[in-house]
Amino acid sequence: MKSAPRFAIVVAIAVAVLAGRHAMQSRDGGSPEPPTTPAATKPAPPRVWQVGSLELKPCELAQPHTGLSTAAWCTRFNVPEDRAHPEGRKIALRLAIVRSSAQVPAADMVAFIAGGPGQSAAESYPVIAPAMAPLLAHRNLLLLDQRGTGDSHPLSCRNDEPGVPGGAEDTSNFDAAAVRKETRACLDQLSRDADVRFYTTTDAVADLEDVRRALGSPQFDLFGVSYGTRVAQQYAMRHPEGLRTLILDGIAPNSLVLGEDFAVNLDAALKAQFARCSANAACRERFGDPYQTLYQLRDALRANPHKVSFRDPQNYASVQRVLSEYSLATVVRMFAYSPETAALLPLSIDAAARGDVGPLLGQAKLLTGDLGDTMDGGMQYSVICSEDADLLSPRPQDKDTILGEGMIEAFRAACSVWPHGVRPANFHEPLKSNVPALLMSGEFDPVTPPRYGDEVLKGLPNGRHLVLKGQGHSVVTRGCMPRLLDRFIDKADAKTLDASCLDRLAPLPVFVGFNGATP
């Protein structure tokens, strides 16, 4: 923690002064003796926490562009970039442990795996830290930035770096040639000090097992969110001895080809969310059919993509963007992820259809900006191009959905340039395990819908799947879910878990105006 050394010095000086004053005033004779010059002393060595073979020191984990941070203990953990040639280049992974408040923590350790692909565990953690706080009463928590993310040799191509064109917000339609050009520029940049073939899920699983052994081989309570559920399932397949429990939030089955169902999943989630508006008299009177309005707006932008101006919600500066069917689909998809932004979607779409794009694009700038700052796109390509791209095929049935075929086409174009790593033969086989498992999904999740969790549960006889009403993607922070997570990890038994407290959850009322859900 950055402020810890300064705080420690201040406390040490105060204690020394008070102790000296007490000693002088307690001597016989009443008057203090003349002070003597103290002998030179060596500075105190930095605090070190030994865990297994690793030495960790105090650190602070900050989330970019927020005031959120977490005190932790950190070290660097070196692994070979290419495991087939361990004598070659080494990469340093950021490893952090949030320490339990217990004097003698449990022998098992919670391990958090972030989503993406491309998100940093350390940077993502402050957002879910309140949900994880109950676990720290008895257990330490491991945060390992997956190789290629965060502070673990990140594969980042930022838009302000040389040779990298502007982002999707300046795109009027899908252009495969432009995607290939941008991908090549990113690859040329990263290849100066990385072989991008070795930043896959399989490599991350091997890294995680090496870390576990270095920590003294504790069993993990392995908690994956979104793409992190793929990593967790792959780890469970290959290192079952390392697991005590398995927790999956926003579940991507091993059988899933990433990108294949994005369009149909989003369309289904939008229909379900907009149906709530149709069922509410005030919402129906204010917006009519938001689903129909959305597609009318899409058709108008398909015929006439154009530049629009709006105020940046962070600094109120005037911003210009191309509004097209492509950018609209990206924005709507981001809105659908959480109940808070989904509740604003009918209002924002209606405003955009009437010519006021500020509510839609302003909120989108906040969402995509925060995500872009915590997502490493090169690592995302390394994962998808190695593990999914050859299984992606055109889906003409998605052409008329709001997302269309654009994401599949973009992945296929990018992966025609990006080098591919090795995918194990059984990579896409369903997980089969007797490990106690807790699965959780949001009812309106637009990317990993509840049916995915049902599919994974078939291979987990000691598992249980909780679907949270009215919720979106990643639900561990919702309602009483933190308490249920703590109880599950404590007992390692999902079957007897009393989850009736989740019955109180409900969808967030749809906003009919910017003051809220009531007219």
N, C-alpha and C positions, 0 to 999 in steps of 0.2 A: 504494500500500500504506500503510495508516494508520500503521504503526510506522516506515516508512522515514524520514520527516523527522527524528524523534527520534533514530534510530540514526545518521543522517548527521551530526547536530550533535555527538553524543558522540564519534564517530570524529574529527571535525575538531578538537575541543578537545584530544583526546589527542595527535594529531599535532603540534599547535602547541606544547604543553608539552614534549614530547620534543625537538622541534627547537630550542626556545629553550634548554633545559638543555644540549644538546650544544654550542650556539654559545658559551654563557658559559664552559663548562669548557675550551674549546679555545683561549681567548685567551692571549697571552703575559703573564707576570706572575703567573699562578696564581689570583689572586683575581678573582671575577666583578665586573664593573662594576655600579654601582647600576642597578636597572631604571628604565626611562623609561616614562612614560605613553603608551600607544599612541594613534595618531591614530584618530579615529572612522572606522569603515568601514561601508559599506552592506551589508546582509544579502545573502547569495548568492541569486541568482534561482533559482526552482524549476527542477528539471530538466525539459527538454522534449524530446520525440522527434518529429521532423518526418517524417511519412510522406505522400508526395504533397502535397496541400494541407491536410492535417490536422495539428494540433499535439496530441500526447498527453502526459499526465502520469502519474506512478506512482499506482497505486491497488491496492486489494485487493478481490477478489470473494469474498464469503462466501455459504455456503449457509445459509438460515434454520434455526435450532434445531440446528445442528451446530457442531463445531469445524473443519469443512472450509472452507478458503479458498485462494485462488490469487492470487499476485502478478501484476499485469498493468499495462498502460498504457491509459488511458481518456480519452475525450472525449465531448462531446455532439454529435449530428449532427441538424441541423434539416431536417425535410421538411414539405411541405404536407399537411395532413390530407386535403383534397380536391384531388387532382391536376388535376382539371378547372378548379379555381379557385385557382391557386397564390398569388394575392394574399391569400387568406383565412388562417384559423388555421394556425399552425405547431405541430408537435409535435416534441419533442426525444427522440431515440433514444439509448439507452446503447450506446456502441460501446467495446469493449475488445479489445486485442490482447495475447495471451500471447507474449512475445518469444522468439525462437529463441536458443539458446546459441551458434550459429555466428557468427563475425565477419562473414561475408558470407553471409547466408541465400540460399536459392534464390529465384528471381524469383516463382515461384508461391506462393500462400498457402492454407493450409487454412482453410475456413470451416465452422463447426459450426452446424447448425440444430436447435433443440430440438423436442420433441414437444408433445403436448396434444390439440387446439389449446389454447394458453394458457400453456405453460411458457416460462420465461425461459432463454435460452442461458447467461447469466452465472451464474444460480443453479443451473442443472442441471450446469454443467461440472465443478465439484469432484468429483462422483460418478464421472465417467468420466475425470478427469484422469490417473490412473495409466495408463490404456490409451492416452492421447494423448501421454504423455511421450516415447516414442521419436521422434515426429514433430518434436518441438521441437529435435532435434539439427541439423536442416537447414532448418526452415521456421517462419515465424511463423504464429500461429493467431488467426483473427478470431472474436470472439463478439459478435454483434449481437442485442440483445433485440428481437424482433419487435414492431412497434407493437401496443400493447394489452397487453403482458406486462412483467413485471419492473419495470424502471425506465424503460420507454419508454411513458409516458402510459398506465399500466395501466388496463384496464377491470375493476376489482375490486369486487365486492359481497360484503363479508364479513358473516357472520351476526350480528356484534355491532354492525353499523351500523343507524341508524334505518330502520325501514320494511321491513327484510329479515327474513322469518320464519326459524325454525330450519331446520336441514338435514335431509337424507333420513333420518338416524338416528332422528329422532322421528316418522317417518311409518309408519303401520300398513298403508297400501295406497296405490295410485296414485290421485291426485286431480287431474284435469286443471284444474279450476277453481283449486285451490291453486297449481299450477304457473304458471298464467297470472297470478295475483295476485302471486306472488313475482317473476316475470319483469318485470311492470309496475313494481313497486317498484324493482327493480334498474335498469331502463331510465330511470325518472324521476331516479334518483340520478346516473347516469352522464351523462345528457343535459345536465347543468349545464355541462359543459366538454368534451363530445365528441359528434361525430356518428357513431354506431356503425356506420353503413353503410360506413365507409371503413377498416375494420380486418380486411380479408380477405387471403387468400393472394395474390391479384393485387396488392394494395397492397404487401404485404411483398416480393414479387419486385421491384417497381419500386424500393423503398427499398434493397434489397440491391445492385441495379445502380448506383444513385446512389452508394452507399458505395464500391463497387469503383472507379468512376471517380475519386472523390475521393482514393482511396488510390494513384492513379497507374496504374490499369487493369491490375493483376496478373491473371493467370488464377487461378481458384479450383480447389482440390481440394475439391469441395463434399460435405460429409458431413451427411446428414439422418438423424434417428432418429424412427421412428414417424410422427406427423403431419408431422414435418420432412421425411420422404421425399416428401410431396406438394409441399411448397414447393420442394424440390430439383428434382423432375421438371418443375414449372412453370417454374422458372428455366431449366432445360436446354432447354425448348421455345422460350422467348422470347429467350434471350440465349446461344446456343450458343458465341459467340465468347468468352464469359467463363469457359468451362470448360476445364480441363486433364484432370481426372478426376472421376468421380461415385461416391460411396459411399452405399449405402442400407442401413439397419439397421432391421428390423421394417417391412416394406414395404407401403405403401398405394398400390395402382395408381391412376393417374389415373381409370380407369373406375369406381372404387369410390364408392358412395354411403355416406358415413360413417354408421354406425348400422344399416345394412340387414342385415348378416351377424353382428352382435354375438352374437345368441342361438345361432345354429347353430355359430359358431366356438367359443364357450365350451363348448357341449355336447360337441362333438367332442374338445376338449382334455381335458375332465374324463374322458370315457370312456377316452381313451388313457392318461391318468395313473393312473386307478383300475385299469385293466387290469394295471398293474405290481403292484399290491397283490394282485390275484387270482392272479397267477402266482407269488407269493412265499408259501411255506408259513406262515411266522411271521405275516406281515401278514394272510393269509387267515384263519388261525385266530383272530387277535385281533379283526379287524373284519368278517369275512364279506364282504359286497359293499358297499363304501362308496358306490358310485353309488346303489344301492337305498336305503341309509340316508339319503342326502342327500334323495332325493325323498320318503321317508316323513316326514322332518322338515319339508320344504316343505309337504306336505299338512296336517300337524298345525298348522303356523303359519297356513296359509290359513284353516283352520277356527277358529283361536283365537290371533290375534295378542295379545301381552301384554307388559307391562313386565317387565324383568329387571334384576337388579343384578349388577355385577362390579367388580373392583378395577382402577383405572387403572394400567397397567403402568409409567407414568412417575413417578407420585407416590403410588400405592397408595390414593388417595381412592376412596370408593365412588361409582360412577356408575350412573345408571339410563337405560335405553334401551328403546324399543319394539322387540321382536323380532317380525318379520313375514316373510312370504314375500318381500316387496319388499326389506327390509333384508338378509335372508339372501342373496338373489341378488347384491346389491351386494358383500357381504363375500366370498362365494365367488369372485366374478370377480376381486377384488383378490388373493386368495390364489393364483390360478392363474397370475399373471403371472411369477413367478420360481420356479426349482426349489427354493429354500430353503423358501419358504412353501407351495408345492405339496406338498412332502414332509410337511408338518405337517397337511395338510388332512384325510386320513382320521381321524387321531387327534382333531383338533379337532371334526369333525362327530360322531364317536362320543361325545365328551364332551358336546356340546350336546344330542344326542338323549337322553342320560341325565340331563339337567338342569343340567350344569355348562357355562355359556356363557362363562366367563372366558377360556379359551384362544382361542376363536373371536373374541369381541368385543374382547378385549384387544389381540390382534395386529392386528385390523382398525382399532382406534383409532390405532395407530401408523402403519399404512399410509395410511389416509385423511387423518390429520392432516398427515403429511409432504407428501402430494400436494396437499392443500388449500392449504398454505402456499406452494406454488410454482406454483399454477395459477390463472389469471385467467379466471373463468367467463364474464364478459361478452364477452371476446374469442372464447371458444369459441362462443358463440351467434352472434357476428358472422360467423364462418367457416361454421358448419354451416347457419345460416338463409339465407345468401347462396348457398352452393355445393351444398347437398345436400337441404335440407328439402322442396323442391317435388317431388323425385324419390322421397321416402320414401312408401311406401304400406303399409296394414295387412298384417300377415303372420300370418293365423290359424294357419298351420302351425307357428308358434313358440310357440303358446299354452301347450303343456305342457312346454316346456323350462324349465330353472331360471331363466333370465333373462326368458322370456316376451316379451310385446310391450311391456313397460313402458318401455324406453328409446326405442323408436320413438314411442310415444304421448307421452312427455315432450318429445321434440324437436319433434314436431308441435304440441303445445300451446304450448311456449315460442315457437316461430317464428311462431305466429299473432299474437303480440304484438310480437316483435322486428323492427325495420326491416331490410330486405334490401338488400345492396349489389348491384353488377352482376357477373354471371358471364360471362366471355368465351365466345363460341359454341363454341370448340374445347376448352374447359376439361377435359372428361372424355374427350378422345381419348387413346389410348395414346401414350406417348412413343416416338419413333423417333429414334435418335441413334447415331452412330459413336464417341461418346466412350468411352474406356476406363472400364469400370464394374465395381465390386465390390459384389455384393448378398449380404446375410447374413440368415438367419432361424433361429429356434429351432424345434426339432422339435415342441414342445408349446405354441407360442405361442397364447394363447386369443383374440387380437384381430387379429393380422396373420399368419395361418398361412403355411407355406412355399408353398402354391399361389399366393399373391399374388406372391411373388418370381418364380416360374416364369412367371407371366403377363407381368410387366414385362420379363423377360429376352428375350422374343420380339422386342422392338423394339430390343435392344441387341446387335448382332452382335459387339462387342468387350467384351461383359460376361461375368460368371461369377457363379453363384449358389451360395453355400456354406450348407448346412443343418447346424446344430450339434446333435448328438444329445443328447437329454435336457434341452435348454434351453428357456427361455420367451421372453418379450418383451424385445427389445434385448439383443444378445449380444456387443457389441464388447469387453466386458471379460473375456469367458470364455476360459479356456485360453490357447492361443497366438494368439488372434485379434489382440491388439495388435501382435504381431510381423508377422503377415501383412498387417495394414493398413499398417504402415510400409513393408514391402517393395513392396506394390502401389503406394503413392503414389510411392515412389522410382523404380520402373521404369515406371509407367503401363502395366502389362500384367498383366491378371488371368488370361489363358489359360495362361501358363507358371508361375504361382504354385504352389509346392509346398505344398499344404495337408494333407499326410499327418499333421502333428502334431495335427490335429483328431480323428484317429481315437482318440486317448486319452480324449476326452471321453465321459462316460456320465451317465445320470440319477442324481440324488442318491437314495440309498436312502430308502424311505419310513420315517418314524418309527413304531414300534409302541409307544413309550412316550416320556415326556419326557426320558429319558436317551439316546435315539437309536434306531437302526434295529435293534438286537438286543434280544431279550426280557430 
